[in-house]
Every structure is written in C-alpha cells, then in structure tokens.
Amino acid sequence: MNCITPIRLNPVGFRSVFINHYCLIRFNIKHKKPHEKAHPSSSLGSLSAAHQLFDELRQRVCKTEVLMEEENWEASSSSETEEPGFAADDDEEFHSGPKLQFRVGSSKARWVTELGMAEVEVKRGKLWTTTGIIRSGKTYCFIEEALYLSEIGELQILGNEDVVIPLKGLYEMVTEEKSGCCWESYEVYRYLKGLGYILGRHGVPWTSKGAAIMTPSGEGEDSVTKLLGDMQLCDAREVFDVYLPNSRFKKSSPGEPSFVACLSGDSPPSKEDVRVLQSRIAAPLRFCHIAQGRVSFFSFSSINLPILP
Amino acid sequence: MAPRWKWKGAEAKALAEPISKSVSELQLSLAKTESTGSLSSCNVLLAVEPEQAELLDRCCFGRLVLSAEKVKKWIQLSFEEAFYLLYILKCIKLSRQGRFLESEVEIWMYMRTKRPNFPVFFKAYSHLRSKNWVLRSGLQYGVDFVAYRHHPSLVHSEYSVLVQSGDSDRLRVWSDVHCAVRLSGSVAKTLLALHVSGNSNREDLNLPTCLGNYRVEEQTISRWSPELSREDDETTSPKPKVTNVSNLKTP
C-alpha cells in the first residue's frame, strides 16, 4: 500500500488515532480463543502480523487525515486561485502565519496627533486603493490601518522629528484607546484584512470631495466622536463597514458594505441592542466575539416564520 | 435555509396533506369521543382509539406508550401538548387522581406549580403550533424544541428552538452562544431564539388568559465564517454544513 507523503499532520490528532488503532489491535489479540495457547513463535508471528496490520492502518489514517487537511486548505484558499485580477501587492494579505513575507516598509505616513490619524506622504503599492480616507486630495489613515500596514511591513509611521514610530508605540496607541480604536476592534480589523476583506470605519466616508480634513470632533455626526466617546461604555456599537474582497473597489463609489461589524463587549447583544442598531443601519449586522486571539462572527436576525398551510 | 425534504415525493405529499388539515381531523375525532387524559406531575396520559393514535402521530402530538394492548392506545403528552389540545383546540379533557378537572385555571395553576417556566414555554409552543409548525422535544439537541415544517418522516427539522424570557439567563455569555450555535449547526439546523415578553406582573400569570398579554419575537442566531464567504455571499447566513440529502433513499 502506497504511503501518501503526509503534509502538516496535526501531531496530537495523529497520536490519538495512533493510540486508538493500536488499542484495537491489542484488543483483537487478547481475545484469541482459549484453546490457542500462547506459543512463543506463534505469538511473535501474531505480533508482527499485528504490527503489519497496524502499519497499514496508520498509513490509511495518514491518507485520510492528509485528504482532510487538503480539503480544509482548499476551502480556505480557494479565493486566491479564483481571483486573478487581484493586485499582486494585496496577495500578501491572504497569507497568515509562518508564510507571511515581510517587505521593508515602502510607504510612509506621518502621525498627526491633533487629527488622531496619519497623513500618508509616500504611497507604494495598490493597497492604498482599499486603505485610508481621502480629504482634499490627501490620504489619511486611522491607527488600525497604520498598525496593520506596519505589522505586515508595508508602512512606516513617522512621529516627532521624523523618527519612525516602532510597533511597540503603535500598539500602545491602540491599547490606550485614544485614537478611536480599541484592541478588540483591531483584532477584527486585522483578521478580516488578512483574509482580503475591505474595511472602513462606520460612518466615515471614504472620500469627501472638497472638504478639508477636520478634527475628530468635526468629522461626521456619529463616527469618530462616537467611537472615541463610547470606548468605555461597552454597549453594542457599530465599528466597521466590511466589503467583500474586490480588486475593482473604488473609494469614490464603494457601494453598500456587505455587512457592518459590531462589538457588544463582554456578553452577547441583547435583543434590544440588536433592534436599536439595526434600526439605524441598513446593512446586515454581524457581532464579533474576540477571545484568545480568535474572532467569531454571529448574526442575530429578526425573522417571522411563515404560517404554513 | 430551504426545507430539506427527506425523499423525492415528500414535498408533494406534504402539500397534499397540510398539517392544519390533520390537526382539524384530530380535533374533531378527540372531541367526538370526549377523550380524557390523566394529569400527573410531569405529563398527561391519554387513552385513545388506534385511529386517533394515528392522527396524533400525524400531527406529532405526544409519544406512543408501547404496550401489548390492541384495543386502546396510550399516548404520553407533555404539558405543552396537553394544554394545547385542552385550551387551544378544546378537544380533550383532563382528570387527576380519578377526579375530573372542570377548571382550565386549576389545570394551568397545577402545571405552573410543577414547572415555573411553563407559561413562557407554553406561549412559545403555541406561537409556533398555531402557525402550523410541528414541534417536538429538542432535548437530543440541547435545546427546548425542534421545529419541523411538516411530519418528521417527510422533512428534516429546520430550527432548533430556545425559549427566552426577560428574566432567563440563557445565552447570556458568549460561550453559551458558541455552544448552542455549534450544536445546532452540527445537526444542520438554524438556532431560533423565541423571545417571550410581557406579563411583567407576577400576579397575572395565575390565569391562562395572561397568554394574550405575551408577545413572541423570533430571532435566528447563526455564525458566519469569513473564510468560506469571500466569493460572493449575498445572504447573511453561513453556508450550512449539511450532508447531501439527495442521497437519502426513500424509506
């Protein structure tokens, strides 16, 4: 029986299967008929036969597990092969974990404390078609955008006296929650960006033709002020507009988001929370639960089951 | 989620014999024979003719108690099922310890003392039943009920139902949500939360008429997987992990 080259077998899973099958064989051997005496040579023979059987089983298990792994990979990476139009630079956003290839930051932005945003000074790559907002012809990005691009080595943020703000400094800005983004929001941002989705802060237009960049308190009715103000409340709130991966995304006409990502804090949103949010947002809502670095998305949708005949 | 019919002719059969029709037949039959169930601390035992047992099964009320007796059949009904037949369909009567129970209020109070959440559960049950959905116990799936579009022999259940009321502490932490959704998904059902509200005054609950003051709101809870939906996902619900039902053979 041919053995398929195993790839990325989960060692724990394999071990447990190993033990299960080994026990199975042990069980079979122990329950030989009573009149068959345990003869040294025959027991050796049966033991080697057991080993042979076991090896066969192990190889079969390897094959099954490998196929399962392949299927999982195919499911998760299918969009990579089916979207040839996607900009080459953005391919790196699909990868995560050890496969991530970092480039030395080629874009540059300057952090403007009064705005709570970074003004982009040097743009490299097509990633800017889906990141940052445009005001008076200039591009600005929020802390989550700046941090994400810094993490993947695409951007350097300059602080006072042209000193590059290190990642540590950017992380601190997020955890301090003074720039409109808390850590949970950032986890959501990073996770979805890594999968190729396009995210913008809810309530903040991608472009604002003719308008100069305003201070956070002046920018839009709810968005930034609300985000900055509601940080401590932990009530359910809308955070990001999320768009499906789209190589033809245009900030000038982004269209309607696929959904709006919301946070509800420590506990699931109450029925009332969902109702209030949905009443002011047309797009579907998805509530994010962030724990142990994992992000899960849940929909709580009002329905009305039909009256059946 | 579209209904998953169990075999090729199932949908047509369901259309030909709507649940509402079966329920009407059941109602007439039981009323005619003045069927009386005996109320115990946790359920109701109803003695019926074999044809009535068949009708009850067609509408999915109760469970048949297997016995050698051929003349009469014994059906075990839950409080919700029994009270629905008694109070809504008005086709059975109840007795307790040999004494015939005239008063619906007395029965209601008795059931309430045995199960404090009975009013809320009954409201949820009758809410879906009156829309002609078939409800069965959801214990196997870790929920309160499972809801079918028609008889379980014809269709897979679409929803696993959890009853929520104002003061209940279900699904109050995220791990509960993860758990309930995962359980439902692994058996290819959508989690349906029925929010029952109203009747904040405890006193009102003493009368079954309080049922009129309840409001039921339906809410589905589902998990979305960003890895699987990047292509072109118009809907908000995740692609269900279902087995391919077209392979199921006709029973």
Interface residues (C-beta under 8 A of the other chain):
Chain A: A75 S76 S78 S79 E82 Y191 L192 L195 G196 Y197 L244 P245 S258 F259 D266 S267 P268 K271 V274 P284 R286 H289 A291 S296 F297 F298 S299 F300 S301 S302 I303 N304 L305 P306 I307 L308 P309
Chain B: L15 P18 I19 S20 L128 K131 N132 W133 A147 R149 H150 Y159 Q164 L171 R172 V173 W174 D176 V177 H178 V181 L192 H195 E217 E218 Q219 T220 I221 S222 R223 W224 S225 P226 E227 L228 S229 R230 E231 D232 D233 T236 S237
